Amino acid sequence: MSYVTAAEVRQVCGAPTALISDADIEALIANVESSTEGLMNTKFTPTQKIEITNGNNLDYIFTLYNPLLSVRELKTNSTAITPEYLKLHKGSGQIVLGTGSEAGVFVYGNNTVAIKYLYGLQEYSSTTTTLSTATTTGSAVEMAVASSTGIVAEDWVEIIGMDGYCEVAQVSSVDTGVITVDKLVYDHEADSVITLLQIPKKLKYFIMFEAGIAVALNAIGSTYTFNTNYGLGELSVTKGVPYPHFNTQYEKLIKSRDELRPILIPRPCIR
């Protein structure tokens, strides 16, 4: 999934379609997104991972990646743990076995713990709604909501209520007043708040500027065959340097990109 479009990159760098195609810009965007995610050791959209790790004989454990958005399944020494008994710490990726858990500790040993979880760096959008009626756990769950405006299939939403249950799910379809999500591991009470998630805006702008820089460099480099002077007998024409606009844009994009560099903090990996 791409977080930035070719049209958005064109807006920040001014490159017309005659100079570079959408396909070429999209390839540059993909490279920037992949390298930025690698630098920050996370994903910018909720991503499911199955992790097989060693038990530590403690009542808590950490996932390899974070922020931790939801634990969908967990086993320790082949004992399945009901997700509602887990306490999750989003930023660090810590999972704690709470009261009622089918096990008291993550059994010590090699590869004794299996975790299926969602992780990703997301922020709240301004699009929110509420559950009209309570929902129960399951797959392909239909949720009656006060409004489905602004939410479309393949979006990710967070559901949280005063009952303390919070999780992230992907929208599979939307009808008027009804949202169907891929899976719920918790029951949710009526009036729980549903919020549309999105890539952090500052990260999106960083990707746009970085891709814009690549486009500007491409524009400058592609002018190496341009003729700047023509002569025919006594008549001569000087066109000048063909890329001054992109040289200026390059410098502006570098400045804007560098102002956002402080947000590129690698996510911790705790073991």
Order of alpha helices (4+ residues) and beta strands (2+ residues): alpha-alpha-beta-beta-beta-beta-beta-beta-beta-beta-beta-beta-beta-beta-beta-alpha-beta-beta-alpha
